């Protein structure tokens, strides 16, 4: 079963002046069992450029403005590109939302709403994690025992490392023997 992920925002890396989200899209595009289903980005040309870089070809992205258009694009094997994060949050085809906005208030809102919509959350927004991370963790606990929340900024003593993503993860569900998390 393929897992569809959707980055929200393609925040700039302040050191390299590259788009952090482009790196996420490029890495996920080459992971077995994981697909970039959609990208929400206010600057749509940046989203198209990220997909072109990741897949090394033009035309792998499809711009969408409705939920049905998003579903059609994903089902056709294209990356749905939109400037409306609501489409991602409401899509039944998206399993994981990656907050890469770099804006604490937006990241906190996207993160909370993603979990409320039954999505797993990967928080790449260190600023949001520092300011509201504990609250998001408590909301993950409250919303569902199977909701996962990952962030790259946790100290190792408080987190488990996943080998597939090289980021430290907090989870609200204990590991089951023999089941990968």
C-alpha positions in Angstrom: 0.0 0.0 0.0 1.4 3.4 -1.0 1.5 6.2 1.5 0.6 9.6 0.0 2.4 12.6 1.6 1.7 16.3 1.1 4.2 19.1 2.0 2.5 22.3 2.9 4.9 25.2 2.2 8.3 25.0 0.7 10.1 27.1 3.3 13.5 28.6 2.4 16.6 27.2 4.1 18.3 30.4 5.5 21.8 29.0 5.1 21.8 27.7 1.6 19.0 29.8 0.2 17.4 26.6 -1.2 13.9 25.5 -0.7 13.7 23.0 2.2 10.5 21.6 0.7 12.2 20.9 -2.6 14.6 18.6 -0.7 11.7 16.9 1.0 9.9 16.4 -2.4 13.1 15.1 -4.0 13.8 12.6 -1.2 10.2 11.3 -0.9 10.0 10.9 -4.7 12.6 8.2 -4.5 11.4 6.3 -1.4 9.7 3.0 -2.1 6.1 2.8 -0.9 5.8 6.6 -0.4 4.4 9.1 -3.0 4.2 12.8 -3.0 0.5 13.1 -3.6 0.2 16.9 -3.4 1.9 20.1 -2.5 0.3 23.2 -1.1 2.4 26.3 -1.8 1.5 29.9 -2.2 4.1 30.4 -4.9 2.9 27.8 -7.4 6.0 28.0 -9.7 8.1 26.9 -6.7 5.9 23.8 -6.3 6.2 23.0 -10.0 10.0 23.5 -9.9 10.3 21.2 -6.9 8.4 18.5 -8.7 10.4 18.9 -11.9 13.7 18.7 -9.9 12.4 15.6 -7.9 11.2 13.6 -10.9 13.8 15.0 -13.4 11.1 15.7 -16.0 8.4 18.3 -16.8 4.7 17.5 -16.6 4.7 15.3 -13.4 2.8 18.1 -11.5 -0.8 19.1 -12.2 -2.2 22.3 -10.9 -5.5 21.9 -9.1 -8.2 24.1 -7.6 -10.8 21.7 -6.3 -11.0 18.5 -4.3 -12.1 16.4 -7.2 -9.3 17.8 -9.4 -6.8 16.8 -6.7 -8.2 13.3 -6.5 -8.0 12.9 -10.3 -4.4 14.1 -10.4 -3.3 11.8 -7.6 -5.1 8.8 -9.0 -3.4 9.6 -12.4 0.0 9.4 -10.7 0.6 13.1 -10.8 1.5 15.5 -8.0 -1.4 17.8 -7.3 -0.1 21.3 -6.9 -2.4 23.9 -5.2 -2.2 27.1 -3.2 -5.1 26.0 -1.0 -4.0 23.8 2.0 -7.7 23.0 2.7 -7.7 20.7 -0.4 -4.9 18.7 1.2 -6.5 18.6 4.6 -9.8 17.5 3.1 -8.4 14.9 0.7 -9.1 11.3 1.6 -6.1 10.3 -0.5 -3.5 12.1 1.6 -2.2 10.2 4.6 0.6 12.4 5.9 0.9 16.2 6.0 4.4 17.7 6.2 4.5 21.2 7.6 7.4 22.9 5.8 6.0 26.5 6.0 8.7 27.9 8.3 6.1 30.2 9.8 5.2 29.3 13.4 1.5 30.4 13.4 0.8 28.8 10.0 2.6 25.6 11.0 0.7 25.3 14.2 -2.6 25.8 12.5 -1.8 23.4 9.7 -0.5 20.8 12.1 -3.5 21.0 14.4 -6.0 20.9 11.5 -4.1 18.0 9.8 -4.5 15.9 13.0 -8.1 16.9 13.3 -8.7 15.7 9.8 -7.1 12.3 10.7 -3.8 12.9 9.0 -0.4 12.0 10.3 1.8 15.0 10.8 5.5 15.6 10.2 6.5 19.0 11.6 9.6 20.4 9.8 8.9 23.8 11.3 11.3 24.1 14.2 9.9 27.5 15.2 6.4 26.1 15.6 7.7 23.1 17.4 9.5 25.3 19.9 6.6 27.6 20.5 3.6 25.2 20.4 5.0 21.7 20.1 3.9 20.6 23.6 0.3 21.6 22.8 0.4 19.8 19.4 1.7 16.7 21.2 -1.2 16.9 23.7 -3.7 17.3 20.9 -2.2 14.3 19.1 -2.7 12.3 22.4 -6.3 13.6 22.7 -7.4 13.1 19.1 -6.3 9.5 18.6 -3.9 6.9 19.9 -2.8 6.1 16.3 -2.0 9.7 15.3 1.7 10.2 14.7 3.6 13.4 15.0 7.3 13.7 14.0 9.7 16.6 14.2 13.4 16.9 13.5 14.1 19.2 16.4 13.5 16.8 19.4 16.4 16.0 21.7 17.4 12.3 21.4 16.5 11.5 25.1 12.8 12.3 24.3 12.6 10.6 20.9 13.0 7.5 18.8 14.9 7.6 15.6 13.3 6.2 12.4 15.8 4.9 9.9 13.8 5.8 6.8 13.5 9.5 7.5 16.5 10.2 9.7 14.3 12.4 12.0 13.4 11.9 15.6 9.8 11.0 16.2 7.4 11.2 19.0 4.4 9.0 18.8 1.2 8.5 20.8 1.0 4.8 20.1 3.4 2.3 21.7 5.3 0.0 19.3 3.9 -3.4 18.7 6.4 -6.2 18.5 7.3 -6.9 14.9 5.5 -3.9 13.5 7.6 -1.1 11.9 6.7 2.4 12.9 
